[in-house]
Amino acid sequence: MFAGDVLFWVVVCVILGAAVAWVPLAREAEHRQRLRSGGRTAKATVSGLDSDSLCASYWAKLQYHNDGRFVTTLVPINGAQHQRLRVGTDVQVTYLPGQPNSARLAEL
């Protein structure tokens, strides 16, 4: 009976783990789709780079003008972009109108 209980909890943990991992991925995919269909582009400058070595997550701090306002925002980037980008580099960003913090690096 003990082996059956362990197997049950292993299956439950695997299913819950997959669900927890899927939600942020689905949300990011939906956000990128909205950017592709209705986003605006702007030239931004990298003003900082950061990473979380524990989770292998990377961010770029970008500054750009949005409808006359100066915006500073953090955008997620991948490891290759983190190695390639430098502070002061100009990049293209796509953002949703009225939501300047929705910016992501334009598809390269």
N, C-alpha and C positions, 0 to 999 in steps of 0.2 A: 504494500500500500504506500509506503514512503516514496518509492521510485515514481509512482504515479503522481503524487503530489508535487514532487520536484519538477517533473516534466510539465505539468500544468502551469506552474509558475514561470518556468523558462519560456514557454509559449506566450504567456501573458506579457512578460517583459519584452520579448522580441516584437510583438505586435504593438505595444505601447511605445517602444523605442522608435519603431518605424514611423508611427503616426507623429511623434514629436519632431522627428527629423524632417518629415514631409511638409509640415505646415509652413516653416520659413521658406523652404524652396519654392513652394507653390505661390506664396505671397510675392516673392522676388520675381518669379516668372510673370505673374500678373502685372506687376509694376513695370517691368521692362516692356510688356506688350502695350500698356497705356502710353509709355514714352514713345514707342515706335509710331503709334497711331496719332498722337496729338501733342507730342513734345516739341519744344523750341530748342534751338541750339545756341550756344554762346561760347566765346573763348574764355577760358579760365586759366588761372595761374596756380600751380602747386605751391602752397605755403607751408606744408608740413607733411610728414609721413609718420605713420605709427603702425605698430603690430602688436599682436597678442600671441606670443610664442606658444603658450599653452594650448590654444585652440587653432593655431595656424590661420589667424584672421588678420587682414591687412586693411588699412584705411589711408586715404589721401585727404588732406585738408586743402580745399580749393577755395579760391576767391574769384568772384566774377560780378559783372554788372547785370542786374535784372530789372528792366523797366526803370532805369535811372537810379536804382538802389544798389549799393555795394553789398554783396552777400558773401558770407563765409559759411561753408558747410563741409561735413565729412562725407565721403563716399566710399563704399566698399570697393576694394580692388583685389586682384589675385596676386599670388607670389611673384610671378614673372613681371607684372606691372610694378610691383613694389621695388623690385631690383632695378628696373629700367628707369623709372621716374626719379627726378631729382627736384629739390626745392628750386623754384624759379622757372621750371619747365612750363610752357604753354600747352594746354590740352583743350579739346573740344568736349563740352558737356551737353547733355540733353536734360531738360527739366520740364515739368508740367506747368502751364501758365497758372499763375497765382500760387504756386507751390515751389518756391525756389529751393527749399531743402529736399526736394524730390530728385535732385540732380544725380546723374550717373555719368561716368565717362562715356562719350559717344563710342559706338562700335568702331573698333580700329581694324 
